[in-house]
Amino acid sequence: MSNMTLSPLFRRGIGFDRLNDFFDYAMQSDTPNYPPYNIEKRGDNAYRIVVAAAGFDQEELAIHLENRVLSITAQPKVQDQDQVEFLHKGIARRAFKLSLRLDEYIEVQQADYQNGLLSIDLQRIIPEEKLPRQIPIGRQLEQIETQA
């Protein structure tokens, strides 16, 4: 019996029940492992994505948000490596694209790049009409809404 880990399936969505995307990612065998990244929950409605982008300049990184998909890309500048002979090359510094699906109420607050780590802060902002509310028993809904 083979040991199959499902952890890559659960780290690709932020701000909503991960089961919703389970089947989308279950059939993908090419879950990216470069660059390394963390997804942190920093409070009830606050999240942070931290991407290890060592060796990249800030100008080589780009963040795009389109249709609730946050894409982080890096394209290294071409360097003159003809005169360099690597005895060991452990720093990948290769182009990448990391895409993460966001819940409809997750908004990007800010991004920062420091010490080779790209940090993107996210916040869940739920509209007032979507928040849970208590419904009193014995009163008509119309009366409740006019009093609010």
C-alpha positions in Angstrom: 0.0 0.0 0.0 1.5 3.3 -1.0 1.7 6.3 1.3 0.0 9.2 -0.4 0.1 12.6 1.2 -2.8 15.0 0.5 -1.1 18.0 2.2 -0.3 19.8 -1.1 -4.0 19.7 -1.9 -4.9 21.7 1.2 -2.5 24.5 1.0 -3.6 26.1 -2.3 -6.7 28.0 -1.1 -6.9 30.8 1.3 -9.9 32.0 3.2 -12.5 29.4 2.5 -13.2 25.8 3.2 -10.3 23.8 1.6 -12.7 21.0 0.7 -14.1 23.2 -2.1 -10.9 22.9 -4.1 -10.1 19.4 -3.1 -11.2 17.8 -6.3 -9.7 20.5 -8.5 -6.2 19.7 -7.1 -6.6 16.0 -6.6 -5.9 15.2 -10.2 -2.9 17.5 -10.5 0.4 15.8 -10.0 2.5 18.9 -10.7 1.8 20.8 -7.5 4.6 23.4 -7.4 7.3 23.1 -4.8 9.4 26.0 -6.0 9.6 28.6 -4.6 9.0 27.5 -1.0 6.2 29.4 0.6 4.1 29.6 3.8 0.4 30.5 4.3 -0.1 31.9 7.7 -3.4 32.6 9.5 -2.7 35.6 11.7 -6.1 36.1 13.2 -9.7 35.4 12.6 -9.8 37.3 9.3 -6.1 38.0 8.6 -3.7 35.9 6.5 -0.2 36.2 5.2 1.6 34.5 2.3 5.4 34.5 2.6 7.3 33.4 -0.5 11.1 32.7 -0.3 12.4 34.6 -3.3 16.1 34.6 -2.4 18.4 36.1 -5.0 15.6 38.2 -6.7 15.5 41.9 -6.8 12.2 43.6 -6.0 11.9 44.7 -9.6 12.0 41.1 -10.8 8.9 40.1 -8.8 5.3 40.9 -9.8 2.0 40.3 -8.0 -1.3 40.2 -10.0 -4.9 39.6 -8.9 -7.4 38.6 -11.5 -10.7 36.7 -11.0 -9.9 35.9 -7.4 -6.6 34.3 -8.4 -3.5 35.8 -6.9 -0.4 35.2 -9.1 3.1 35.8 -7.9 5.7 35.7 -10.7 9.4 36.2 -10.9 11.5 36.7 -14.0 15.3 37.0 -13.3 17.2 39.5 -15.3 19.7 38.0 -17.7 23.2 38.1 -16.3 26.5 37.6 -18.0 27.4 34.1 -16.8 29.8 33.2 -19.6 32.8 34.1 -17.4 31.5 32.3 -14.3 32.1 28.6 -13.7 29.9 27.2 -10.9 31.5 24.5 -8.7 28.2 24.2 -6.9 24.9 25.9 -7.9 22.4 25.6 -5.0 20.5 28.8 -5.5 17.9 28.1 -8.1 17.0 31.7 -9.0 14.8 30.5 -11.8 11.6 32.0 -13.1 8.4 30.9 -11.4 4.7 31.5 -11.2 2.8 30.7 -8.1 -1.0 31.0 -8.2 -3.4 30.8 -5.3 -7.2 31.0 -5.4 -8.8 33.5 -3.0 -12.2 33.5 -1.5 -14.5 36.2 -2.8 -14.2 38.2 0.5 -10.4 38.1 0.8 -8.7 41.3 -0.2 -5.0 42.0 -0.6 -3.9 44.6 1.9 -0.2 45.1 1.2 3.0 43.4 0.0 6.5 43.8 1.3 9.9 42.4 0.2 12.6 42.2 2.8 15.6 39.8 3.3 14.6 37.6 0.4 11.0 37.1 1.7 8.0 38.4 -0.2 5.1 38.9 2.3 1.6 39.5 1.1 -1.0 40.5 3.7 -4.6 39.5 3.1 -7.8 40.4 5.0 -11.2 38.8 5.0 -13.7 41.6 4.7 -17.3 40.3 4.8 -20.1 42.7 3.8 -22.6 43.6 6.6 -25.4 41.8 4.8 -23.5 38.6 4.6 -22.6 38.5 8.4 -24.5 36.1 10.6 -27.4 37.7 12.5 -29.8 36.6 15.2 -33.4 36.3 14.2 -35.8 36.9 17.1 -38.6 34.4 17.5 -42.2 35.7 17.4 -41.6 38.8 15.3 -42.1 39.2 11.6 -39.0 39.6 9.5 -40.4 42.9 8.0 -40.6 44.5 11.4 -37.0 43.5 12.2 -35.7 45.0 9.0 -37.5 48.3 9.4 -36.1 48.7 12.9 -32.5 48.0 11.8 
